[in-house]
Amino acid sequence: MFQFVRVLTRQQLFARQVPALAASVAIAEVSYKLHSFTLECLAFLATWFVVDALIQLGSSVVGRLSAAQPAYLAMTGQPAAKGDAGAGAL
């Protein structure tokens, strides 16, 4: 755990882990009533792992899509945004 906190930058910690942690706590509080601290703790950690993995997956998909968009627009001959050169030239 110490290495986890030490390796991440403050921006990474607040941008990625805090939302995953908050969602995991909310899910654990609402869903897990296992009557065992150990089981609930393990379930919470597993939930945090899965929520973080989903956030990372979503982040990488969005990054790939935004990186691919200019190439797609160049192939179709469409301008990248309104107001680009050639957008109003008819």
N, CA, C and O of each residue as an XYZ file, in Angstrom:
360
protein
N       0.826     -1.186      0.000
C       0.000      0.000      0.000
C       0.870      1.248      0.000
O       0.559      2.217     -0.692
N       1.955      1.236      0.768
C       2.855      2.385      0.815
C       3.432      2.658     -0.565
O       3.493      3.810     -0.995
N       3.855      1.612     -1.261
C       4.414      1.777     -2.596
C       3.359      2.316     -3.558
O       3.667      3.136     -4.424
N       2.132      1.863     -3.411
C       1.026      2.335     -4.250
C       0.865      3.846     -4.122
O       0.742      4.548     -5.125
N       0.867      4.341     -2.897
C       0.696      5.778     -2.661
C       1.944      6.541     -3.080
O       1.840      7.660     -3.582
N       3.098      5.969     -2.886
C       4.349      6.641     -3.210
C       4.559      6.760     -4.714
O       5.096      7.769     -5.172
N       4.155      5.769     -5.492
C       4.411      5.748     -6.931
C       3.490      6.715     -7.684
O       3.917      7.338     -8.656
N       2.258      6.842     -7.255
C       1.309      7.704     -7.954
C       1.587      9.176     -7.671
O       1.941      9.552     -6.553
N       1.421     10.000     -8.700
C       1.503     11.435     -8.491
C       0.215     11.903     -7.829
O      -0.782     11.182     -7.817
N       0.239     13.087     -7.289
C      -0.956     13.625     -6.631
C      -2.110     13.747     -7.636
O      -3.263     13.479     -7.297
N      -1.793     14.151     -8.872
C      -2.827     14.282     -9.902
C      -3.443     12.918    -10.230
O      -4.663     12.802    -10.343
N      -2.610     11.894    -10.381
C      -3.122     10.551    -10.653
C      -3.964     10.045     -9.496
O      -5.000      9.414     -9.701
N      -3.517     10.323     -8.285
C      -4.236      9.864     -7.107
C      -5.634     10.467     -7.052
O      -6.610      9.751     -6.828
N      -5.736     11.776     -7.255
C      -7.039     12.432     -7.161
C      -7.900     12.209     -8.400
O      -9.124     12.142     -8.286
N      -7.300     12.093     -9.567
C      -8.082     11.943    -10.789
C      -8.580     10.520    -11.011
O      -9.654     10.326    -11.580
N      -7.821      9.527    -10.571
C      -8.175      8.139    -10.872
C      -8.604      7.335     -9.653
O      -9.612      6.629     -9.695
N      -7.850      7.437     -8.581
C      -8.111      6.556     -7.448
C      -9.205      7.049     -6.518
O      -9.957      6.239     -5.974
N      -9.313      8.352     -6.322
C     -10.350      8.860     -5.420
C     -11.758      8.544     -5.951
O     -12.603      8.097     -5.176
N     -12.039      8.764     -7.257
C     -13.374      8.366     -7.739
C     -13.618      6.859     -7.625
O     -14.721      6.433     -7.283
N     -12.601      6.061     -7.910
C     -12.750      4.605     -7.780
C     -12.974      4.215     -6.328
O     -13.795      3.347     -6.034
N     -12.249      4.850     -5.428
C     -12.412      4.572     -4.001
C     -13.798      4.977     -3.516
O     -14.440      4.230     -2.778
N     -14.263      6.153     -3.926
C     -15.585      6.623     -3.498
C     -16.694      5.705     -4.015
O     -17.616      5.368     -3.273
N     -16.607      5.304     -5.275
C     -17.611      4.396     -5.834
C     -17.581      3.049     -5.124
O     -18.629      2.456     -4.868
N     -16.392      2.571     -4.809
C     -16.260      1.279     -4.125
C     -16.819      1.323     -2.717
O     -17.461      0.372     -2.273
N     -16.581      2.418     -2.013
C     -17.131      2.563     -0.661
C     -18.653      2.585     -0.716
O     -19.320      1.944      0.095
N     -19.201      3.330     -1.681
C     -20.660      3.398     -1.814
C     -21.253      2.021     -2.120
O     -22.254      1.627     -1.522
N     -20.638      1.299     -3.041
C     -21.119     -0.044     -3.384
C     -21.022     -0.971     -2.174
O     -21.945     -1.736     -1.894
N     -19.909     -0.900     -1.467
C     -19.717     -1.773     -0.301
C     -20.718     -1.459      0.801
O     -21.256     -2.376      1.422
N     -20.975     -0.194      1.051
C     -21.907      0.185      2.116
C     -23.332     -0.270      1.805
O     -24.063     -0.686      2.703
N     -23.717     -0.191      0.552
C     -25.085     -0.543      0.163
C     -25.249     -2.058     -0.004
O     -26.279     -2.618      0.372
N     -24.248     -2.706     -0.558
C     -24.419     -4.093     -0.996
C     -23.922     -5.158     -0.033
O     -24.557     -6.203      0.108
N     -22.818     -4.917      0.622
C     -22.169     -5.992      1.362
C     -22.597     -6.017      2.826
O     -22.277     -5.110      3.594
N     -23.314     -7.054      3.195
C     -23.715     -7.318      4.585
C     -23.332     -8.759      4.892
O     -24.193     -9.627      5.034
N     -22.026     -9.000      4.992
C     -21.526    -10.365      5.117
C     -21.328    -10.807      6.566
O     -20.999    -11.968      6.807
N     -21.519     -9.911      7.534
C     -21.391    -10.216      8.960
C     -20.002    -10.723      9.328
O     -19.835    -11.449     10.308
N     -19.011    -10.336      8.535
C     -17.624    -10.682      8.818
C     -16.754     -9.548      8.291
O     -16.803     -9.210      7.109
N     -15.962     -8.969      9.180
C     -15.101     -7.867      8.769
C     -14.154     -8.304      7.661
O     -13.961     -7.584      6.682
N     -13.573     -9.465      7.815
C     -12.602     -9.949      6.835
C     -13.237    -10.115      5.462
O     -12.669     -9.677      4.461
N     -14.404    -10.741      5.404
C     -15.074    -10.933      4.111
C     -15.491     -9.607      3.489
O     -15.348     -9.414      2.282
N     -16.005     -8.694      4.305
C     -16.403     -7.399      3.777
C     -15.196     -6.599      3.297
O     -15.277     -5.904      2.285
N     -14.091     -6.692      4.009
C     -12.874     -6.001      3.592
C     -12.362     -6.563      2.262
O     -11.993     -5.804      1.366
N     -12.343     -7.880      2.139
C     -11.915     -8.502      0.880
C     -12.859     -8.150     -0.266
O     -12.417     -7.897     -1.387
N     -14.159     -8.136      0.018
C     -15.126     -7.762     -1.015
C     -14.935     -6.302     -1.431
O     -15.027     -5.981     -2.616
N     -14.669     -5.413     -0.465
C     -14.417     -4.008     -0.774
C     -13.170     -3.852     -1.641
O     -13.190     -3.115     -2.627
N     -12.084     -4.542     -1.281
C     -10.850     -4.446     -2.066
C     -11.042     -4.989     -3.482
O     -10.511     -4.428     -4.440
N     -11.793     -6.069     -3.612
C     -12.088     -6.616     -4.942
C     -12.929     -5.638     -5.748
O     -12.714     -5.472     -6.949
N     -13.891     -4.989     -5.088
C     -14.728     -3.999     -5.766
C     -13.887     -2.821     -6.224
O     -14.057     -2.341     -7.345
N     -12.986     -2.348     -5.379
C     -12.109     -1.234     -5.733
C     -11.247     -1.613     -6.929
O     -11.045     -0.796     -7.828
N     -10.737     -2.839     -6.951
C      -9.927     -3.313     -8.074
C     -10.731     -3.290     -9.372
O     -10.245     -2.803    -10.393
N     -11.954     -3.811     -9.338
C     -12.785     -3.885    -10.542
C     -13.197     -2.482    -11.010
O     -13.144     -2.189    -12.204
N     -13.604     -1.623    -10.083
C     -14.004     -0.253    -10.456
C     -12.817      0.489    -11.050
O     -12.970      1.189    -12.050
N     -11.643      0.350    -10.457
C     -10.450      1.002    -10.994
C     -10.107      0.459    -12.375
O      -9.744      1.225    -13.267
N     -10.218     -0.847    -12.560
C      -9.943     -1.444    -13.872
C     -10.917     -0.915    -14.920
O     -10.515     -0.638    -16.050
N     -12.190     -0.773    -14.562
C     -13.172     -0.238    -15.509
C     -12.873      1.214    -15.856
O     -13.018      1.616    -17.010
N     -12.460      1.998    -14.875
C     -12.099      3.398    -15.145
C     -10.887      3.463    -16.069
O     -10.865      4.259    -17.008
N      -9.885      2.636    -15.810
C      -8.695      2.626    -16.657
C      -9.030      2.172    -18.082
O      -8.517      2.734    -19.050
N      -9.874      1.174    -18.207
C     -10.291      0.689    -19.518
C     -11.043      1.776    -20.265
O     -10.772      2.023    -21.440
N     -11.978      2.425    -19.598
C     -12.727      3.509    -20.224
C     -11.820      4.649    -20.629
O     -12.008      5.237    -21.694
N     -10.843      4.974    -19.808
C      -9.897      6.040    -20.116
C      -9.067      5.702    -21.347
O      -8.839      6.563    -22.197
N      -8.618      4.462    -21.447
C      -7.799      4.087    -22.602
C      -8.626      4.028    -23.879
O      -8.125      4.367    -24.951
N      -9.882      3.603    -23.785
C     -10.757      3.573    -24.967
C     -11.028      4.989    -25.454
O     -10.966      5.253    -26.654
N     -11.325      5.896    -24.544
C     -11.568      7.289    -24.918
C     -10.311      7.892    -25.528
O     -10.396      8.634    -26.506
N      -9.154      7.586    -24.968
C      -7.893      8.087    -25.518
C      -7.637      7.573    -26.917
O      -7.201      8.328    -27.786
N      -7.903      6.292    -27.148
C      -7.711      5.732    -28.491
C      -8.690      6.324    -29.487
O      -8.322      6.607    -30.627
N      -9.938      6.514    -29.067
C     -10.936      7.088    -29.974
C     -10.604      8.538    -30.325
O     -10.744      8.944    -31.479
N     -10.170      9.309    -29.347
C      -9.844     10.707    -29.636
C      -8.584     10.806    -30.481
O      -8.453     11.743    -31.270
N      -7.654      9.868    -30.341
C      -6.449      9.870    -31.176
C      -6.776      9.431    -32.597
O      -6.122      9.875    -33.540
N      -7.768      8.573    -32.769
C      -8.124      8.078    -34.093
C      -9.023      9.046    -34.852
O      -9.099      8.963    -36.077
N      -9.694      9.946    -34.180
C     -10.642     10.849    -34.835
C      -9.995     11.731    -35.901
O     -10.557     11.823    -36.992
N      -8.847     12.391    -35.665
C      -8.254     13.214    -36.725
C      -7.884     12.396    -37.959
O      -8.040     12.879    -39.080
N      -7.400     11.178    -37.778
C      -7.058     10.342    -38.929
C      -8.307      9.986    -39.724
O      -8.277      9.980    -40.955
N      -9.404      9.690    -39.034
C     -10.662      9.375    -39.715
C     -11.155     10.587    -40.504
O     -11.581     10.452    -41.650
N     -11.098     11.743    -39.905
C     -11.547     12.954    -40.591
C     -10.676     13.265    -41.795
O     -11.188     13.735    -42.811
N      -9.382     13.018    -41.710
C      -8.484     13.247    -42.843
C      -8.811     12.290    -43.984
O      -8.729     12.673    -45.151
N      -9.182     11.043    -43.660
C      -9.513     10.063    -44.699
C     -10.807     10.431    -45.405
O     -10.933     10.214    -46.610
N     -11.765     10.980    -44.680
C     -13.046     11.308    -45.277
C     -13.056     12.690    -45.914
O     -13.993     13.034    -46.635
N     -12.023     13.482    -45.655
C     -11.947     14.809    -46.234
C     -12.779     15.839    -45.491
O     -12.971     16.948    -45.988
N     -13.274     15.496    -44.312
C     -14.075     16.427    -43.532
C     -13.156     17.284    -42.672
O     -12.111     16.811    -42.224
N     -13.536     18.549    -42.435
C     -12.739     19.374    -41.530
C     -12.855     18.868    -40.095
O     -13.853     18.251    -39.722
N     -11.830     19.135    -39.300
C     -11.797     18.645    -37.928
C     -12.811     19.356    -37.037
O     -13.357     18.741    -36.122
N     -13.070     20.618    -37.281
C     -14.014     21.365    -36.452
C     -14.570     22.531    -37.254
O     -14.003     22.922    -38.275
N     -15.673     23.079    -36.789
C     -16.234     24.252    -37.454
C     -15.237     25.386    -37.397
O     -14.563     25.585    -36.386
N     -15.144     26.129    -38.486
C     -14.218     27.250    -38.531
C     -12.856     26.890    -39.069
O     -11.996     27.765    -39.174
N     -12.621     25.617    -39.420
C     -11.354     25.238    -40.012
C     -11.262     25.779    -41.425
O     -12.275     26.100    -42.046
N     -10.054     25.875    -41.921
C      -9.855     26.360    -43.287
C     -10.555     25.430    -44.263
O     -10.415     24.209    -44.181
N     -11.288     25.997    -45.162
C     -11.978     25.194    -46.164
C     -13.366     24.776    -45.761
O     -14.091     24.208    -46.578
N     -13.761     25.031    -44.548
C     -15.077     24.605    -44.092
C     -16.170     25.420    -44.762
O     -17.244     24.900    -45.064
N     -15.897     26.703    -44.994
C     -16.926     27.543    -45.595
C     -16.665     27.874    -47.040
O     -17.425     28.619    -47.657
N     -15.591     27.326    -47.593
C     -15.246     27.640    -48.974
C     -16.073     26.805    -49.926
O     -15.907     25.589    -50.017
N     -16.968     27.478    -50.635
C     -17.775     26.790    -51.646
C     -17.704     27.521    -52.938
O     -18.318     27.102    -53.919
